[in-house]
Amino acid sequence: MMRRLALAFAVLIGVGGLAVADEPRGTNAGAGTGGSIAAGDGRDGTAAGEVYAGAAYGGVWRNDPLSGSGFTTARIKDIALLQSARDNQLVGYGLVIGLQGTGDGLRSSPFTEQSMRAMLENLGVSTRGGQSRAKNVAAVIVTANLPPFVQSGARIDVNVSSMGDATSLAGGTLVMTPLRAPDGEIYAVAQGSVIVAGFSAQGQAETLTQGVPTSGRVPNGGIVERQVPASFTADTTLTLQLRNPDFSTAVRIADAINDYASHRFGRRVAQEQDARTVTIQRPQGISAARFYAELENIVIESDAPARVVVDERTGTIVIGQQVRISRVAISHGALTVRVTEMPKVVQPEPFSRGETAVEPFTAIEADRPDGKVAMLDGPDLETLVSGLNRLGVKPDGIIAILQGIKSAGALQAELVLQ
C-alpha cells in the first residue's frame, strides 16, 4: 500500500514539473524594468520569436522584420560620445619654404612676399629696398584638432593647405606657425616637413596631376603649448550625445545603464532627454573617468530610421536595412536618340555654270528597347536588392525608379538626395 502511494506521489510530481516546463516563457518578463538580457532571444533557453524585453516601452518581437531584424549590436562608446570629451579646432597662417620652383608667384600673391619680409625682419635680416622673385615659398593655412584632455607638451597632427597660386607643396617645410583657438589664444605651435600624397607633372603639351599636391600633412608637427581648461573630474552629470539620433536607441542606452547601475550602485542613474541626449548622474565615491569606463563597454542594440541615400552626381545608392517597398509593378525603358550629320558634296551639271556646293544631310534615329515590366516587393533588404537587379538597369535608372516609387507612396523610407 505504501509503495503504491509513493508511486502515485512521484507521478503527480512529474506531471506538475512537466506542466511548469511547458508554460510559455518570456511573455513580458523584464519589460519596463530596464533588463538588459532579453527573454525569448535564445540565450536563456527560450524559443526565438517571443517578446523581446528590456525596453521601457514594453519590448518588441524578436523576429519581427520591421523591428527586430534591424538591430545592430554595439558598445555605447561606438554609438555615442561624451559631451565633455570634445575636440577644439585650431587655425594658423604660415609659410612653407624649400619648394622646388612650385611656390607662389610673388606678383600674384603679394601677401606671401609681405609675410616673407616680416619673417626675415623678425630674424634680424633687413629686406628694405630689395625685391624677391623666389618661387620656393608658399603661404598656407594650418589647421588642427586639439583632442580632449591633452596636456602641455603633447604632439598633434596638423594639416597644411595652400592659399596662393602654388602648384605643389611637395618637399617643403612648414616654418614655425602659432595655432589659435576662437578665443584668440595660442594653444599650439606647428613646424616640420610637409608630406603630400598627390603629385603634378607638367610638360609643354600635357599636364598630369594625381591627388591634391597643394595640401599636405605634418604628422606630429604640432606641440601643445596650453591645455584647455576642463572640469571633467568634478562633473556630477555626464551627458552622452548619440552620433545618429534615434529615440529607441536613446531609451535602450538609458535602460542598459540603469540595469548595470542598479546592481553596481543600487540605484538608477541614467535618463533619456531626447533622441540625441542621455544624461547620467555620477554616484559618489567613484571618479568620473572610472565611472564612464565601466559604462562605455556596455553592449546594446542600436536602431536607425529607414533611409535611402542617393548621390546623383556619382550614381551612388545606399539602402538601409529597414527600407521596405510595397508591392508595385515597374516598367523601365530608356529612349536612345542618335543624331548623325553627313553633309554631301553636290557637283554641278557638265558645261553648266553651276558651282560645287556642300549640302547638309542629317540622319536621326530613335530607339526605345522594350521595357520590362516587373513586380517589385521588398519585405526585406535582400528581396529588394534582387528585385532591382532583375530589372537590369544601371544606377541612374535605379535612382529614377526609387524616385518614382517614392512618388507613388510605396517606398516606406526617407529618400535623401545629395
Secondary structure, DSSP 8 states (H G I E B T S, - for coil): -HHHHHHHHHHHHHHHHHHHHTS---SSTTTTTT-SS-TTSSTTS--TTSEE--STT--EETT-TTTTTT-EEEEHHHHEEETTS--EEEEEEEEEE--SS-S--TTT-HHHHHHHHHHHHHTT---TT------SEEEEEEEEEE-TT--TT-EEEEEEEE-SS-S--TT-EEEEEEEE-TTS-EEEEEEEE-B-S-EEEE-SS-EEEES-TTEEEEEEEEEE-S-----GGG-SEEEEEESS--HHHHHHHHHHHHHHHHHHTSS--EEE-SSSEEEEE--TTS-HHHHHHHHTT-EEEE----EEEEETTTTEEEE-TT-EEEEEEEEE---EEEEEE--EEE---TTSS---EEE--EEEEEE----EEEEEEESSHHHHHHHHHHTT--HHHHHHHHHHHHHTT-EESEEEE-
